[in-house]
């Protein structure tokens, strides 16, 4: 089972709110998910974003892949920078 961090839409017609969820890649966009990681409200001024960085890091370390939009939201919240700091740096091989 591969896990993806993605947005699921909630809210009224023409008033979208999104949840950032960890979900199986085979499930529908608004279908079953494993855990809620955060919320995103794009129509509030300014846009409201709440991310539980601990949950996000847990899923990223387990190999979950974020969608493009979720990756940008993690960059804003600081979760992506924390994840990249914990990854071991790739060693440069010496050319001969």
Secondary structure, DSSP 8 states (H G I E B T S, - for coil): --EEEEEEEEEETTEEEEEEEEEETTS-TTS--SEEEEEEETTSSS-EEEE-HHHHHHHHHTT-EE-HHHHHHHHHHTHHHHHHHHS---------
